[in-house]
Amino acid sequence: MPDLEVETWYALFAPAGTPGTIVAQLNREANRLLQDPQVKDVLSKQGLVPAGGTPEALGERVTQEVAKWSKLVKDRKLTFQ
């Protein structure tokens, strides 16, 4: 699969129906923490690159990932046990 690109990434998710104000507050705090020098240092020592972002950007990323992996599973006729 020469065109397959795989990345490992982590994200914070809230349950469906969580009020937008709560999501916004969690997002602000997570982004603030990811800018903290101590947090950045700990993460970088683990080989991670903190990025942060918006809930909308995360939603877009998830949509893209689902489409990519769904296509791969379908095209390769993969099954799981």
PyMOL Python script that loads the backbone (N, CA, C, O; Angstrom):
from pymol import cmd

cmd.read_pdbstr("""\
ATOM      1  N   MET A   1       0.836  -1.170   0.000  1.00  0.00           N
ATOM      2  CA  MET A   1       0.000   0.000   0.000  1.00  0.00           C
ATOM      3  C   MET A   1       0.889   1.244   0.000  1.00  0.00           C
ATOM      4  O   MET A   1       1.034   1.902   1.030  1.00  0.00           O
ATOM      5  N   PRO A   2       1.461   1.554  -1.109  1.00  0.00           N
ATOM      6  CA  PRO A   2       2.435   2.645  -1.169  1.00  0.00           C
ATOM      7  C   PRO A   2       1.871   4.035  -0.870  1.00  0.00           C
ATOM      8  O   PRO A   2       2.617   4.919  -0.447  1.00  0.00           O
ATOM      9  N   ASP A   3       0.588   4.243  -1.079  1.00  0.00           N
ATOM     10  CA  ASP A   3       0.013   5.570  -0.839  1.00  0.00           C
ATOM     11  C   ASP A   3      -0.566   5.735   0.561  1.00  0.00           C
ATOM     12  O   ASP A   3      -1.123   6.786   0.877  1.00  0.00           O
ATOM     13  N   LEU A   4      -0.443   4.726   1.392  1.00  0.00           N
ATOM     14  CA  LEU A   4      -1.029   4.778   2.724  1.00  0.00           C
ATOM     15  C   LEU A   4      -0.125   5.569   3.664  1.00  0.00           C
ATOM     16  O   LEU A   4       1.060   5.270   3.808  1.00  0.00           O
ATOM     17  N   GLU A   5      -0.702   6.574   4.293  1.00  0.00           N
ATOM     18  CA  GLU A   5       0.014   7.379   5.280  1.00  0.00           C
ATOM     19  C   GLU A   5      -0.672   7.194   6.628  1.00  0.00           C
ATOM     20  O   GLU A   5      -1.883   7.381   6.746  1.00  0.00           O
ATOM     21  N   VAL A   6       0.106   6.827   7.641  1.00  0.00           N
ATOM     22  CA  VAL A   6      -0.450   6.551   8.959  1.00  0.00           C
ATOM     23  C   VAL A   6       0.221   7.451   9.985  1.00  0.00           C
ATOM     24  O   VAL A   6       1.446   7.563  10.030  1.00  0.00           O
ATOM     25  N   GLU A   7      -0.600   8.087  10.807  1.00  0.00           N
ATOM     26  CA  GLU A   7      -0.100   8.911  11.907  1.00  0.00           C
ATOM     27  C   GLU A   7      -0.802   8.470  13.184  1.00  0.00           C
ATOM     28  O   GLU A   7      -1.950   8.027  13.153  1.00  0.00           O
ATOM     29  N   THR A   8      -0.117   8.594  14.281  1.00  0.00           N
ATOM     30  CA  THR A   8      -0.741   8.384  15.575  1.00  0.00           C
ATOM     31  C   THR A   8      -1.079   9.755  16.131  1.00  0.00           C
ATOM     32  O   THR A   8      -0.239  10.655  16.128  1.00  0.00           O
ATOM     33  N   TRP A   9      -2.303   9.915  16.608  1.00  0.00           N
ATOM     34  CA  TRP A   9      -2.688  11.195  17.180  1.00  0.00           C
ATOM     35  C   TRP A   9      -3.649  10.951  18.335  1.00  0.00           C
ATOM     36  O   TRP A   9      -4.295   9.906  18.412  1.00  0.00           O
ATOM     37  N   TYR A  10      -3.730  11.901  19.204  1.00  0.00           N
ATOM     38  CA  TYR A  10      -4.574  11.809  20.387  1.00  0.00           C
ATOM     39  C   TYR A  10      -5.489  13.021  20.422  1.00  0.00           C
ATOM     40  O   TYR A  10      -5.137  14.090  19.924  1.00  0.00           O
ATOM     41  N   ALA A  11      -6.657  12.850  21.009  1.00  0.00           N
ATOM     42  CA  ALA A  11      -7.605  13.956  21.116  1.00  0.00           C
ATOM     43  C   ALA A  11      -8.466  13.756  22.357  1.00  0.00           C
ATOM     44  O   ALA A  11      -8.571  12.655  22.899  1.00  0.00           O
ATOM     45  N   LEU A  12      -9.070  14.839  22.782  1.00  0.00           N
ATOM     46  CA  LEU A  12     -10.037  14.793  23.878  1.00  0.00           C
ATOM     47  C   LEU A  12     -11.431  14.861  23.276  1.00  0.00           C
ATOM     48  O   LEU A  12     -11.699  15.680  22.397  1.00  0.00           O
ATOM     49  N   PHE A  13     -12.320  13.993  23.755  1.00  0.00           N
ATOM     50  CA  PHE A  13     -13.699  13.977  23.286  1.00  0.00           C
ATOM     51  C   PHE A  13     -14.626  14.115  24.488  1.00  0.00           C
ATOM     52  O   PHE A  13     -14.311  13.666  25.590  1.00  0.00           O
ATOM     53  N   ALA A  14     -15.755  14.735  24.258  1.00  0.00           N
ATOM     54  CA  ALA A  14     -16.802  14.841  25.276  1.00  0.00           C
ATOM     55  C   ALA A  14     -18.008  14.055  24.780  1.00  0.00           C
ATOM     56  O   ALA A  14     -18.152  13.834  23.578  1.00  0.00           O
ATOM     57  N   PRO A  15     -18.868  13.635  25.689  1.00  0.00           N
ATOM     58  CA  PRO A  15     -20.058  12.897  25.261  1.00  0.00           C
ATOM     59  C   PRO A  15     -20.936  13.742  24.335  1.00  0.00           C
ATOM     60  O   PRO A  15     -20.977  14.967  24.443  1.00  0.00           O
ATOM     61  N   ALA A  16     -21.628  13.068  23.432  1.00  0.00           N
ATOM     62  CA  ALA A  16     -22.580  13.756  22.561  1.00  0.00           C
ATOM     63  C   ALA A  16     -23.572  14.519  23.428  1.00  0.00           C
ATOM     64  O   ALA A  16     -24.006  14.030  24.471  1.00  0.00           O
ATOM     65  N   GLY A  17     -23.921  15.703  22.993  1.00  0.00           N
ATOM     66  CA  GLY A  17     -24.884  16.509  23.729  1.00  0.00           C
ATOM     67  C   GLY A  17     -24.269  17.394  24.799  1.00  0.00           C
ATOM     68  O   GLY A  17     -24.988  18.134  25.471  1.00  0.00           O
ATOM     69  N   THR A  18     -22.949  17.334  24.973  1.00  0.00           N
ATOM     70  CA  THR A  18     -22.304  18.218  25.943  1.00  0.00           C
ATOM     71  C   THR A  18     -22.537  19.657  25.491  1.00  0.00           C
ATOM     72  O   THR A  18     -22.320  19.976  24.322  1.00  0.00           O
ATOM     73  N   PRO A  19     -22.974  20.529  26.399  1.00  0.00           N
ATOM     74  CA  PRO A  19     -23.232  21.922  26.016  1.00  0.00           C
ATOM     75  C   PRO A  19     -21.998  22.586  25.398  1.00  0.00           C
ATOM     76  O   PRO A  19     -20.868  22.350  25.824  1.00  0.00           O
ATOM     77  N   GLY A  20     -22.243  23.417  24.388  1.00  0.00           N
ATOM     78  CA  GLY A  20     -21.162  24.108  23.694  1.00  0.00           C
ATOM     79  C   GLY A  20     -20.284  24.926  24.607  1.00  0.00           C
ATOM     80  O   GLY A  20     -19.081  25.041  24.371  1.00  0.00           O
ATOM     81  N   THR A  21     -20.863  25.499  25.648  1.00  0.00           N
ATOM     82  CA  THR A  21     -20.054  26.298  26.581  1.00  0.00           C
ATOM     83  C   THR A  21     -19.040  25.427  27.310  1.00  0.00           C
ATOM     84  O   THR A  21     -17.914  25.854  27.563  1.00  0.00           O
ATOM     85  N   ILE A  22     -19.440  24.218  27.644  1.00  0.00           N
ATOM     86  CA  ILE A  22     -18.529  23.285  28.321  1.00  0.00           C
ATOM     87  C   ILE A  22     -17.445  22.834  27.352  1.00  0.00           C
ATOM     88  O   ILE A  22     -16.272  22.782  27.721  1.00  0.00           O
ATOM     89  N   VAL A  23     -17.819  22.507  26.122  1.00  0.00           N
ATOM     90  CA  VAL A  23     -16.839  22.102  25.113  1.00  0.00           C
ATOM     91  C   VAL A  23     -15.832  23.234  24.899  1.00  0.00           C
ATOM     92  O   VAL A  23     -14.628  22.988  24.829  1.00  0.00           O
ATOM     93  N   ALA A  24     -16.317  24.462  24.796  1.00  0.00           N
ATOM     94  CA  ALA A  24     -15.429  25.618  24.589  1.00  0.00           C
ATOM     95  C   ALA A  24     -14.472  25.792  25.764  1.00  0.00           C
ATOM     96  O   ALA A  24     -13.292  26.082  25.570  1.00  0.00           O
ATOM     97  N   GLN A  25     -14.979  25.616  26.974  1.00  0.00           N
ATOM     98  CA  GLN A  25     -14.124  25.755  28.159  1.00  0.00           C
ATOM     99  C   GLN A  25     -13.055  24.656  28.195  1.00  0.00           C
ATOM    100  O   GLN A  25     -11.886  24.936  28.461  1.00  0.00           O
ATOM    101  N   LEU A  26     -13.448  23.429  27.933  1.00  0.00           N
ATOM    102  CA  LEU A  26     -12.477  22.330  27.903  1.00  0.00           C
ATOM    103  C   LEU A  26     -11.432  22.565  26.816  1.00  0.00           C
ATOM    104  O   LEU A  26     -10.246  22.312  27.026  1.00  0.00           O
ATOM    105  N   ASN A  27     -11.870  23.046  25.663  1.00  0.00           N
ATOM    106  CA  ASN A  27     -10.952  23.322  24.566  1.00  0.00           C
ATOM    107  C   ASN A  27      -9.951  24.419  24.932  1.00  0.00           C
ATOM    108  O   ASN A  27      -8.754  24.286  24.673  1.00  0.00           O
ATOM    109  N   ARG A  28     -10.441  25.491  25.528  1.00  0.00           N
ATOM    110  CA  ARG A  28      -9.542  26.585  25.957  1.00  0.00           C
ATOM    111  C   ARG A  28      -8.485  26.076  26.933  1.00  0.00           C
ATOM    112  O   ARG A  28      -7.300  26.377  26.797  1.00  0.00           O
ATOM    113  N   GLU A  29      -8.932  25.304  27.914  1.00  0.00           N
ATOM    114  CA  GLU A  29      -8.004  24.804  28.932  1.00  0.00           C
ATOM    115  C   GLU A  29      -7.005  23.817  28.345  1.00  0.00           C
ATOM    116  O   GLU A  29      -5.823  23.859  28.684  1.00  0.00           O
ATOM    117  N   ALA A  30      -7.465  22.936  27.476  1.00  0.00           N
ATOM    118  CA  ALA A  30      -6.554  21.976  26.843  1.00  0.00           C
ATOM    119  C   ALA A  30      -5.508  22.711  26.006  1.00  0.00           C
ATOM    120  O   ALA A  30      -4.322  22.389  26.072  1.00  0.00           O
ATOM    121  N   ASN A  31      -5.942  23.689  25.226  1.00  0.00           N
ATOM    122  CA  ASN A  31      -4.989  24.468  24.419  1.00  0.00           C
ATOM    123  C   ASN A  31      -4.015  25.242  25.292  1.00  0.00           C
ATOM    124  O   ASN A  31      -2.832  25.348  24.968  1.00  0.00           O
ATOM    125  N   ARG A  32      -4.512  25.785  26.402  1.00  0.00           N
ATOM    126  CA  ARG A  32      -3.639  26.514  27.329  1.00  0.00           C
ATOM    127  C   ARG A  32      -2.584  25.573  27.909  1.00  0.00           C
ATOM    128  O   ARG A  32      -1.405  25.920  27.973  1.00  0.00           O
ATOM    129  N   LEU A  33      -3.012  24.385  28.329  1.00  0.00           N
ATOM    130  CA  LEU A  33      -2.067  23.415  28.890  1.00  0.00           C
ATOM    131  C   LEU A  33      -1.021  22.981  27.862  1.00  0.00           C
ATOM    132  O   LEU A  33       0.148  22.791  28.200  1.00  0.00           O
ATOM    133  N   LEU A  34      -1.443  22.827  26.618  1.00  0.00           N
ATOM    134  CA  LEU A  34      -0.501  22.405  25.581  1.00  0.00           C
ATOM    135  C   LEU A  34       0.555  23.467  25.279  1.00  0.00           C
ATOM    136  O   LEU A  34       1.570  23.168  24.650  1.00  0.00           O
ATOM    137  N   GLN A  35       0.327  24.696  25.720  1.00  0.00           N
ATOM    138  CA  GLN A  35       1.313  25.758  25.549  1.00  0.00           C
ATOM    139  C   GLN A  35       2.241  25.898  26.758  1.00  0.00           C
ATOM    140  O   GLN A  35       3.251  26.599  26.693  1.00  0.00           O
ATOM    141  N   ASP A  36       1.897  25.233  27.850  1.00  0.00           N
ATOM    142  CA  ASP A  36       2.702  25.312  29.070  1.00  0.00           C
ATOM    143  C   ASP A  36       4.061  24.667  28.816  1.00  0.00           C
ATOM    144  O   ASP A  36       4.121  23.535  28.335  1.00  0.00           O
ATOM    145  N   PRO A  37       5.163  25.370  29.133  1.00  0.00           N
ATOM    146  CA  PRO A  37       6.502  24.818  28.875  1.00  0.00           C
ATOM    147  C   PRO A  37       6.751  23.458  29.525  1.00  0.00           C
ATOM    148  O   PRO A  37       7.392  22.598  28.921  1.00  0.00           O
ATOM    149  N   GLN A  38       6.256  23.251  30.742  1.00  0.00           N
ATOM    150  CA  GLN A  38       6.467  21.963  31.406  1.00  0.00           C
ATOM    151  C   GLN A  38       5.708  20.841  30.700  1.00  0.00           C
ATOM    152  O   GLN A  38       6.234  19.741  30.531  1.00  0.00           O
ATOM    153  N   VAL A  39       4.496  21.116  30.297  1.00  0.00           N
ATOM    154  CA  VAL A  39       3.702  20.118  29.584  1.00  0.00           C
ATOM    155  C   VAL A  39       4.357  19.809  28.238  1.00  0.00           C
ATOM    156  O   VAL A  39       4.480  18.646  27.853  1.00  0.00           O
ATOM    157  N   LYS A  40       4.774  20.853  27.530  1.00  0.00           N
ATOM    158  CA  LYS A  40       5.443  20.647  26.239  1.00  0.00           C
ATOM    159  C   LYS A  40       6.699  19.800  26.404  1.00  0.00           C
ATOM    160  O   LYS A  40       6.989  18.937  25.576  1.00  0.00           O
ATOM    161  N   ASP A  41       7.442  20.053  27.480  1.00  0.00           N
ATOM    162  CA  ASP A  41       8.675  19.303  27.730  1.00  0.00           C
ATOM    163  C   ASP A  41       8.376  17.825  27.971  1.00  0.00           C
ATOM    164  O   ASP A  41       9.030  16.952  27.401  1.00  0.00           O
ATOM    165  N   VAL A  42       7.390  17.552  28.816  1.00  0.00           N
ATOM    166  CA  VAL A  42       7.027  16.161  29.114  1.00  0.00           C
ATOM    167  C   VAL A  42       6.574  15.445  27.839  1.00  0.00           C
ATOM    168  O   VAL A  42       6.974  14.309  27.583  1.00  0.00           O
ATOM    169  N   LEU A  43       5.749  16.108  27.055  1.00  0.00           N
ATOM    170  CA  LEU A  43       5.248  15.488  25.834  1.00  0.00           C
ATOM    171  C   LEU A  43       6.360  15.271  24.812  1.00  0.00           C
ATOM    172  O   LEU A  43       6.425  14.227  24.163  1.00  0.00           O
ATOM    173  N   SER A  44       7.225  16.260  24.679  1.00  0.00           N
ATOM    174  CA  SER A  44       8.303  16.119  23.689  1.00  0.00           C
ATOM    175  C   SER A  44       9.269  15.006  24.069  1.00  0.00           C
ATOM    176  O   SER A  44       9.834  14.359  23.187  1.00  0.00           O
ATOM    177  N   LYS A  45       9.472  14.770  25.360  1.00  0.00           N
ATOM    178  CA  LYS A  45      10.330  13.668  25.802  1.00  0.00           C
ATOM    179  C   LYS A  45       9.722  12.307  25.459  1.00  0.00           C
ATOM    180  O   LYS A  45      10.417  11.291  25.447  1.00  0.00           O
ATOM    181  N   GLN A  46       8.417  12.302  25.180  1.00  0.00           N
ATOM    182  CA  GLN A  46       7.735  11.079  24.777  1.00  0.00           C
ATOM    183  C   GLN A  46       7.610  10.987  23.253  1.00  0.00           C
ATOM    184  O   GLN A  46       6.986  10.068  22.721  1.00  0.00           O
ATOM    185  N   GLY A  47       8.210  11.947  22.573  1.00  0.00           N
ATOM    186  CA  GLY A  47       8.169  11.960  21.116  1.00  0.00           C
ATOM    187  C   GLY A  47       6.890  12.540  20.542  1.00  0.00           C
ATOM    188  O   GLY A  47       6.583  12.337  19.367  1.00  0.00           O
ATOM    189  N   LEU A  48       6.139  13.262  21.369  1.00  0.00           N
ATOM    190  CA  LEU A  48       4.875  13.834  20.927  1.00  0.00           C
ATOM    191  C   LEU A  48       5.043  15.305  20.572  1.00  0.00           C
ATOM    192  O   LEU A  48       5.899  15.997  21.123  1.00  0.00           O
ATOM    193  N   VAL A  49       4.218  15.769  19.647  1.00  0.00           N
ATOM    194  CA  VAL A  49       4.228  17.178  19.244  1.00  0.00           C
ATOM    195  C   VAL A  49       2.848  17.743  19.558  1.00  0.00           C
ATOM    196  O   VAL A  49       1.897  17.492  18.817  1.00  0.00           O
ATOM    197  N   PRO A  50       2.724  18.506  20.652  1.00  0.00           N
ATOM    198  CA  PRO A  50       1.408  19.051  20.994  1.00  0.00           C
ATOM    199  C   PRO A  50       0.955  20.068  19.960  1.00  0.00           C
ATOM    200  O   PRO A  50       1.718  20.944  19.553  1.00  0.00           O
ATOM    201  N   ALA A  51      -0.307  19.938  19.537  1.00  0.00           N
ATOM    202  CA  ALA A  51      -0.796  20.831  18.495  1.00  0.00           C
ATOM    203  C   ALA A  51      -1.992  21.657  18.950  1.00  0.00           C
ATOM    204  O   ALA A  51      -2.058  22.850  18.651  1.00  0.00           O
ATOM    205  N   GLY A  52      -2.920  21.065  19.652  1.00  0.00           N
ATOM    206  CA  GLY A  52      -4.123  21.796  20.018  1.00  0.00           C
ATOM    207  C   GLY A  52      -4.967  22.101  18.797  1.00  0.00           C
ATOM    208  O   GLY A  52      -4.729  21.565  17.714  1.00  0.00           O
ATOM    209  N   GLY A  53      -5.948  22.959  18.976  1.00  0.00           N
ATOM    210  CA  GLY A  53      -6.815  23.340  17.874  1.00  0.00           C
ATOM    211  C   GLY A  53      -8.227  23.583  18.338  1.00  0.00           C
ATOM    212  O   GLY A  53      -8.480  23.786  19.525  1.00  0.00           O
ATOM    213  N   THR A  54      -9.147  23.561  17.392  1.00  0.00           N
ATOM    214  CA  THR A  54     -10.551  23.840  17.681  1.00  0.00           C
ATOM    215  C   THR A  54     -11.376  22.557  17.614  1.00  0.00           C
ATOM    216  O   THR A  54     -10.962  21.577  16.994  1.00  0.00           O
ATOM    217  N   PRO A  55     -12.544  22.569  18.254  1.00  0.00           N
ATOM    218  CA  PRO A  55     -13.437  21.414  18.122  1.00  0.00           C
ATOM    219  C   PRO A  55     -13.817  21.161  16.657  1.00  0.00           C
ATOM    220  O   PRO A  55     -13.959  20.013  16.237  1.00  0.00           O
ATOM    221  N   GLU A  56     -13.978  22.224  15.899  1.00  0.00           N
ATOM    222  CA  GLU A  56     -14.349  22.077  14.491  1.00  0.00           C
ATOM    223  C   GLU A  56     -13.235  21.388  13.697  1.00  0.00           C
ATOM    224  O   GLU A  56     -13.504  20.531  12.855  1.00  0.00           O
ATOM    225  N   ALA A  57     -11.994  21.765  13.970  1.00  0.00           N
ATOM    226  CA  ALA A  57     -10.862  21.140  13.281  1.00  0.00           C
ATOM    227  C   ALA A  57     -10.762  19.657  13.661  1.00  0.00           C
ATOM    228  O   ALA A  57     -10.453  18.818  12.815  1.00  0.00           O
ATOM    229  N   LEU A  58     -11.021  19.339  14.917  1.00  0.00           N
ATOM    230  CA  LEU A  58     -11.004  17.936  15.339  1.00  0.00           C
ATOM    231  C   LEU A  58     -12.118  17.159  14.640  1.00  0.00           C
ATOM    232  O   LEU A  58     -11.897  16.035  14.187  1.00  0.00           O
ATOM    233  N   GLY A  59     -13.293  17.737  14.549  1.00  0.00           N
ATOM    234  CA  GLY A  59     -14.394  17.085  13.850  1.00  0.00           C
ATOM    235  C   GLY A  59     -14.042  16.793  12.405  1.00  0.00           C
ATOM    236  O   GLY A  59     -14.358  15.724  11.881  1.00  0.00           O
ATOM    237  N   GLU A  60     -13.383  17.751  11.761  1.00  0.00           N
ATOM    238  CA  GLU A  60     -12.944  17.570  10.371  1.00  0.00           C
ATOM    239  C   GLU A  60     -11.926  16.437  10.285  1.00  0.00           C
ATOM    240  O   GLU A  60     -11.987  15.612   9.373  1.00  0.00           O
ATOM    241  N   ARG A  61     -11.001  16.398  11.224  1.00  0.00           N
ATOM    242  CA  ARG A  61      -9.973  15.346  11.235  1.00  0.00           C
ATOM    243  C   ARG A  61     -10.601  13.970  11.387  1.00  0.00           C
ATOM    244  O   ARG A  61     -10.241  13.026  10.683  1.00  0.00           O
ATOM    245  N   VAL A  62     -11.542  13.870  12.314  1.00  0.00           N
ATOM    246  CA  VAL A  62     -12.212  12.583  12.543  1.00  0.00           C
ATOM    247  C   VAL A  62     -12.964  12.151  11.289  1.00  0.00           C
ATOM    248  O   VAL A  62     -12.909  10.982  10.908  1.00  0.00           O
ATOM    249  N   THR A  63     -13.663  13.079  10.648  1.00  0.00           N
ATOM    250  CA  THR A  63     -14.390  12.775   9.417  1.00  0.00           C
ATOM    251  C   THR A  63     -13.440  12.250   8.341  1.00  0.00           C
ATOM    252  O   THR A  63     -13.749  11.274   7.658  1.00  0.00           O
ATOM    253  N   GLN A  64     -12.292  12.897   8.194  1.00  0.00           N
ATOM    254  CA  GLN A  64     -11.303  12.469   7.202  1.00  0.00           C
ATOM    255  C   GLN A  64     -10.740  11.092   7.535  1.00  0.00           C
ATOM    256  O   GLN A  64     -10.578  10.255   6.647  1.00  0.00           O
ATOM    257  N   GLU A  65     -10.445  10.858   8.797  1.00  0.00           N
ATOM    258  CA  GLU A  65      -9.890   9.570   9.211  1.00  0.00           C
ATOM    259  C   GLU A  65     -10.898   8.439   8.979  1.00  0.00           C
ATOM    260  O   GLU A  65     -10.536   7.374   8.481  1.00  0.00           O
ATOM    261  N   VAL A  66     -12.148   8.672   9.339  1.00  0.00           N
ATOM    262  CA  VAL A  66     -13.176   7.648   9.127  1.00  0.00           C
ATOM    263  C   VAL A  66     -13.295   7.325   7.643  1.00  0.00           C
ATOM    264  O   VAL A  66     -13.376   6.158   7.262  1.00  0.00           O
ATOM    265  N   ALA A  67     -13.305   8.361   6.805  1.00  0.00           N
ATOM    266  CA  ALA A  67     -13.410   8.137   5.358  1.00  0.00           C
ATOM    267  C   ALA A  67     -12.210   7.348   4.843  1.00  0.00           C
ATOM    268  O   ALA A  67     -12.366   6.414   4.056  1.00  0.00           O
ATOM    269  N   LYS A  68     -11.010   7.728   5.290  1.00  0.00           N
ATOM    270  CA  LYS A  68      -9.803   7.046   4.824  1.00  0.00           C
ATOM    271  C   LYS A  68      -9.808   5.570   5.216  1.00  0.00           C
ATOM    272  O   LYS A  68      -9.582   4.699   4.376  1.00  0.00           O
ATOM    273  N   TRP A  69     -10.066   5.293   6.486  1.00  0.00           N
ATOM    274  CA  TRP A  69      -9.994   3.913   6.954  1.00  0.00           C
ATOM    275  C   TRP A  69     -11.168   3.084   6.458  1.00  0.00           C
ATOM    276  O   TRP A  69     -11.017   1.887   6.214  1.00  0.00           O
ATOM    277  N   SER A  70     -12.331   3.698   6.305  1.00  0.00           N
ATOM    278  CA  SER A  70     -13.480   2.979   5.749  1.00  0.00           C
ATOM    279  C   SER A  70     -13.191   2.536   4.321  1.00  0.00           C
ATOM    280  O   SER A  70     -13.503   1.408   3.939  1.00  0.00           O
ATOM    281  N   LYS A  71     -12.598   3.423   3.538  1.00  0.00           N
ATOM    282  CA  LYS A  71     -12.248   3.104   2.155  1.00  0.00           C
ATOM    283  C   LYS A  71     -11.237   1.952   2.114  1.00  0.00           C
ATOM    284  O   LYS A  71     -11.385   1.024   1.319  1.00  0.00           O
ATOM    285  N   LEU A  72     -10.222   2.013   2.961  1.00  0.00           N
ATOM    286  CA  LEU A  72      -9.217   0.953   2.997  1.00  0.00           C
ATOM    287  C   LEU A  72      -9.858  -0.392   3.333  1.00  0.00           C
ATOM    288  O   LEU A  72      -9.588  -1.396   2.674  1.00  0.00           O
ATOM    289  N   VAL A  73     -10.700  -0.406   4.351  1.00  0.00           N
ATOM    290  CA  VAL A  73     -11.362  -1.654   4.763  1.00  0.00           C
ATOM    291  C   VAL A  73     -12.214  -2.196   3.622  1.00  0.00           C
ATOM    292  O   VAL A  73     -12.192  -3.393   3.336  1.00  0.00           O
ATOM    293  N   LYS A  74     -12.966  -1.308   2.973  1.00  0.00           N
ATOM    294  CA  LYS A  74     -13.832  -1.740   1.867  1.00  0.00           C
ATOM    295  C   LYS A  74     -13.002  -2.207   0.670  1.00  0.00           C
ATOM    296  O   LYS A  74     -13.248  -3.285   0.129  1.00  0.00           O
ATOM    297  N   ASP A  75     -12.021  -1.402   0.256  1.00  0.00           N
ATOM    298  CA  ASP A  75     -11.210  -1.742  -0.916  1.00  0.00           C
ATOM    299  C   ASP A  75     -10.455  -3.051  -0.739  1.00  0.00           C
ATOM    300  O   ASP A  75     -10.323  -3.825  -1.687  1.00  0.00           O
ATOM    301  N   ARG A  76      -9.965  -3.303   0.456  1.00  0.00           N
ATOM    302  CA  ARG A  76      -9.183  -4.517   0.723  1.00  0.00           C
ATOM    303  C   ARG A  76     -10.042  -5.680   1.207  1.00  0.00           C
ATOM    304  O   ARG A  76      -9.535  -6.770   1.469  1.00  0.00           O
ATOM    305  N   LYS A  77     -11.360  -5.435   1.323  1.00  0.00           N
ATOM    306  CA  LYS A  77     -12.299  -6.455   1.782  1.00  0.00           C
ATOM    307  C   LYS A  77     -11.841  -7.060   3.119  1.00  0.00           C
ATOM    308  O   LYS A  77     -11.855  -8.275   3.320  1.00  0.00           O
ATOM    309  N   LEU A  78     -11.441  -6.165   4.009  1.00  0.00           N
ATOM    310  CA  LEU A  78     -10.966  -6.607   5.315  1.00  0.00           C
ATOM    311  C   LEU A  78     -12.145  -6.975   6.208  1.00  0.00           C
ATOM    312  O   LEU A  78     -13.205  -6.353   6.144  1.00  0.00           O
ATOM    313  N   THR A  79     -11.948  -7.986   7.033  1.00  0.00           N
ATOM    314  CA  THR A  79     -12.935  -8.358   8.033  1.00  0.00           C
ATOM    315  C   THR A  79     -12.226  -8.465   9.373  1.00  0.00           C
ATOM    316  O   THR A  79     -11.016  -8.683   9.437  1.00  0.00           O
ATOM    317  N   PHE A  80     -12.984  -8.310  10.420  1.00  0.00           N
ATOM    318  CA  PHE A  80     -12.407  -8.314  11.761  1.00  0.00           C
ATOM    319  C   PHE A  80     -13.135  -9.327  12.622  1.00  0.00           C
ATOM    320  O   PHE A  80     -14.340  -9.534  12.478  1.00  0.00           O
ATOM    321  N   GLN A  81     -12.394  -9.954  13.512  1.00  0.00           N
ATOM    322  CA  GLN A  81     -12.972 -10.966  14.392  1.00  0.00           C
ATOM    323  C   GLN A  81     -12.961 -10.466  15.809  1.00  0.00           C
ATOM    324  O   GLN A  81     -13.406 -11.170  16.716  1.00  0.00           O
TER     325      GLN A  81
END
""", "prot")
cmd.dss("prot")
cmd.show_as("cartoon", "prot")
cmd.util.cbc("prot")
cmd.orient("prot")
